[in-house]
């Protein structure tokens, strides 16, 4: 298990979608925050993110009057606009007057972390995550 490789793999693939402690984006649950869960569920959540979607992280699909489809994590549902968070922390604001339909999907925005991930890579990712279980946060608190 290579902790540095595990961290690099997470930053390369997972951080565009998820927060990993102080790194990444809030489009999916914080992987370090998930360390309080049963250890056997963490690999499953990484490899199959559509199996169990945490509340607040459901994918929202917006159809525009012009025929476009935009997906993201619904961050703001205002009277005149919708704000969707997308990979890389990009936020897209859509005016309600341009929207024809909004619906929640039963899929995760987070793609499965299986492409190109070997068993050794997964072991390195999990080892890095576990090594940060009690790492202090900038506020001086420990991770759950």
C-alpha positions in Angstrom: 0.0 0.0 0.0 1.4 3.3 -1.1 -0.1 6.2 0.8 1.3 8.9 -1.5 -0.1 7.1 -4.6 -3.5 6.7 -2.9 -3.6 10.4 -2.2 -2.6 11.2 -5.8 -5.2 8.9 -7.2 -7.9 10.6 -5.0 -6.9 14.0 -6.1 -6.7 13.1 -9.8 -10.0 11.3 -10.0 -12.2 11.9 -6.9 -11.4 15.6 -6.0 -13.1 17.0 -9.0 -16.4 15.6 -7.5 -15.8 15.2 -3.8 -14.2 17.0 -0.9 -11.3 15.1 0.6 -10.7 17.0 3.8 -9.6 20.4 2.8 -9.1 19.4 -0.9 -11.5 18.9 -3.7 -15.1 20.2 -4.3 -18.4 19.8 -2.5 -20.3 18.0 -5.3 -20.2 14.7 -3.4 -19.8 13.8 0.3 -16.5 14.3 2.0 -14.6 11.1 1.8 -12.8 11.8 5.0 -16.1 12.4 6.7 -17.2 8.9 5.6 -14.5 7.3 7.6 -16.8 6.9 10.5 -18.8 4.5 8.5 -18.2 0.8 8.5 -14.9 0.1 6.7 -16.4 -2.4 4.4 -18.8 0.2 3.0 -16.1 2.7 2.0 -14.7 0.7 -1.0 -18.3 0.0 -2.1 -19.1 3.7 -2.0 -16.0 4.5 -4.0 -16.5 1.8 -6.6 -20.3 2.0 -6.9 -21.5 5.6 -6.0 -25.0 5.0 -7.5 -25.9 2.3 -5.0 -26.4 4.6 -2.0 -26.7 8.3 -2.5 -26.5 10.4 0.6 -29.3 12.9 1.1 -28.4 16.3 -0.3 -26.2 14.8 -3.0 -28.8 13.6 -5.5 -28.3 14.5 -9.1 -30.7 17.1 -10.5 -31.5 17.2 -14.2 -32.7 20.5 -15.7 -34.3 20.7 -19.2 -34.2 24.1 -20.7 -36.8 25.6 -23.1 -34.1 25.5 -25.7 -33.8 21.7 -25.5 -30.5 21.5 -23.5 -30.1 19.2 -20.5 -27.9 20.3 -17.6 -27.1 18.1 -14.7 -25.6 18.9 -11.3 -26.0 19.1 -7.6 -28.8 21.5 -6.7 -27.1 24.2 -4.6 -29.8 26.9 -4.7 -33.5 26.7 -5.7 -34.5 30.3 -5.8 -37.7 32.0 -7.1 -36.0 33.3 -10.2 -33.0 30.9 -10.7 -31.5 27.5 -10.0 -27.8 26.9 -9.2 -26.2 23.6 -10.0 -22.8 22.6 -8.8 -20.8 20.5 -11.3 -17.4 18.7 -11.5 -14.5 20.9 -10.5 -16.6 23.1 -8.4 -18.1 24.9 -11.4 -21.5 26.4 -10.6 -24.1 27.0 -13.3 -27.0 29.4 -12.8 -30.1 28.8 -14.8 -32.9 31.4 -14.9 -36.3 29.9 -14.1 -37.8 31.5 -17.2 -35.4 29.4 -19.3 -36.3 26.1 -17.5 -39.0 23.7 -18.8 -38.5 20.8 -16.3 -36.5 19.9 -13.2 -36.2 16.4 -11.8 -34.2 14.5 -9.3 -32.3 11.4 -10.7 -31.5 8.2 -8.8 -27.9 8.4 -10.0 -24.9 10.0 -8.5 -22.9 12.7 -10.2 -19.8 10.9 -9.0 -18.7 8.5 -11.7 -17.6 5.0 -10.6 -14.0 5.1 -9.5 -13.3 1.8 -11.2 -11.9 2.8 -14.6 -8.1 2.1 -14.4 -8.2 1.4 -10.7 -6.3 -1.8 -9.9 -6.8 -3.7 -6.6 -3.4 -2.3 -5.5 -4.6 1.2 -6.3 -7.8 0.7 -4.3 -5.7 -0.6 -1.4 -3.5 2.5 -1.6 -6.6 4.8 -1.7 -8.1 3.1 1.3 -4.8 3.2 3.2 -4.5 6.9 2.6 -8.0 7.6 3.7 -7.6 5.4 6.9 -4.3 7.2 7.7 -6.2 10.4 7.9 -8.9 9.1 10.2 -7.5 11.0 13.2 -5.6 13.7 11.3 -6.2 17.2 12.8 -8.2 19.6 10.7 -7.2 23.3 10.4 -9.6 24.2 13.2 -7.7 21.8 15.5 -10.5 19.2 15.5 -10.1 15.6 14.6 -12.0 13.9 11.8 -15.0 11.8 13.0 
